[in-house]
């Protein structure tokens, strides 16, 4: 069996569907959203997201709404979603789409190691690193 690390994102109540639909618009792929109502969880908002999964040709993202009270534990930990590859046109387009509604920390620029590198914070507060290398033949 293979082992895969997948980013599992957690958003404030009611924001997961909006965020994951936005990411599907940016990256493409297939989005599946299961609600708490789908599982009959009476103590949670019926239209809240219990589990969402976005599958693209390049990666998977998963997410859910935070459980009540979880917002109190947020802060202090920074995690970057790193997009690393050599498909410059596609990756520049993703960087531009995410940064259009967010804030660029460092624009995509050539670095001392030779790659294009930049970072941004998207409109949902997630931080992204992009590193675009030269295609290897």
N, C-alpha and C positions, 0 to 999 in steps of 0.2 A: 504494500500500500504506500502511496506517495504521501508526503507531508507538504501542506501548503499553509502559508501565513496569509490571512485575509484581514483587511481592516474592517472592524466592526464598530460603527459609529453610533453614538447615542445623542439624541437631540431632546430639547425640552418637549414636554407634552404637546402633541398636535403639530410639530414641525417636521417630523420625519418624512411624511409623504411629500410635502413641499420640497424639502431638500433633495430627496432621492429623484423626484421628477425633474428637478433642475439639473442634477448630475447626469440623468439620462439624456436630457437635451444637449448637454455639453459633450458627453462622451459617446452617445449612442448606446446600443445594447438593448437588452430585454429586462424590464423591471417587473418584479412580482412583489405585491404588498399584501400581507395578511394582517387583519385587524384583531383586536382583542375580542370584538364581537363575533368574529369567525370562530373563535374558540369558546364562546359563551362565558367569558370572564366578567361577571357582573360587577366586580369591584373596580373595574377599569373603564375608561370611556370606550363605548362600543366602536367608535370610528377611529380610535387611537391605533397606532401602528405597533403590533407585537413583533413583527419581523418583516424586513424588506430586503430584497436581494437584487442587485443590478449586476448583470453578467454582460461583459463586453468581449470583443475579440482579444483584448489585451489584459484584462484583470477583472476581479470581482470586488464589489463593495457590499457590505451588509450593514443594516442599521435597525434601530428601534427607538420608540419613545422612552424617555427616562421614566423610571418608576417614581411615584409620588415621593417627594423628599430628597431625591437624588441630586437635585440642583444644589442643595446645601453642601455637597461634597466636591463640587467642581472648583477648579482653580488650582494654580500652583504647579500643574503638570503640563508641559508642552509636548505635543506630538506633531510631527510633520508627516504629511503624506508625500512620499518621494516618488516622482515620476521620472524614471531613468530609461533612456533609450537612444536610438539614433534616427528616428523618423521625424526629422526637423519640422517639416510643414505641418504634420498632424499635431505634434507637441506644441508648436508655437500657437496654433489655432486654439488648443485647449487652454494654454496659458492666457491668451488674449480674452477668451470667453469668461474664464473664472475671474480674471482681474477687472473686467469691465464693470462688474457689480461689486467688486471688492477693493482691496488696497494692495498695491505693489510695494513690497519691501525692498527688493532688488530687482531691477529689470533684467531680462535675459541679455547677458553680455558675455563675451569671450573671457575666460579665466586663465590664470597662469598654467593650469594643467591642460589647457587646450579646448575644453568643452564650453558650450554655452550654459550658463547657470543663472538662475534667478529664483526668487521666492515671492509669495503673495499670501494674503489672507482673503478668503472668499466671503461672500455676503452672509454666510452662516457662521463665520468665525473660525473655520478650519484653515490651517496653515499648510501650504503646499510648497515643496521644493521641486524644481525642474532642473534636470541635468541632461543636456543633449550632446552626445558624443558623435564622433565621425563614424559613419558606417564602416564596418570591417568587411573586407572582401575575402 
